[in-house]
Amino acid sequence: MNNIDKKIRPVDVNQEDTYLQLFPYGSFIHKYETGLDGLGMRHNRHPACEYPEHYIQQNAIVIHLRPELGSERRLDNCLQIENVSVGEVAIVPAYVKGSHKNFFRRKKFLWVPVNH
């Protein structure tokens, strides 16, 4: 596990209470059971916003379902400002601090957490 500041919010995507704390009011989240141990799927839709600094306790695959312009993603100390296209995939490793800002458009994506 990485050396993570105690003030950064941990998120267990399998626990509804911690998962929902990460996302803003007005979010749509639907969880799909896959029947596979350690593998789930969530369909997320959120208003344009800034997500607090956090880390997830599972590895995750994120599949974008809507284009995003000028989206700001930070993983550890790496900042990337990007224009995301439909179908682009992001791999988010467990226990790496991150944040995300998107002020221009609703986000819509599939989130596939993978327990290790």
HELIX and SHEET records of a PDB file:
HELIX    1   1 GLU A   16  LEU A   22  1                                   7    
SHEET    1   A 5 ARG A   9  VAL A  11  0                                        
SHEET    2   A 5 CYS A  49  ILE A  56  1                                        
SHEET    3   A 5 GLY A  98  ASN A 102 -1                                        
SHEET    4   A 5 GLU A  68  LEU A  75 -1                                        
SHEET    5   A 5 CYS A  78  VAL A  84 -1                                        
SHEET    1   B 5 PHE A  28  LEU A  36  0                                        
SHEET    2   B 5 LEU A  39  HIS A  46 -1                                        
SHEET    3   B 5 LYS A 107  VAL A 114 -1                                        
SHEET    4   B 5 ASN A  59  HIS A  64 -1                                        
SHEET    5   B 5 VAL A  89  VAL A  92 -1                                        
END                                                                             
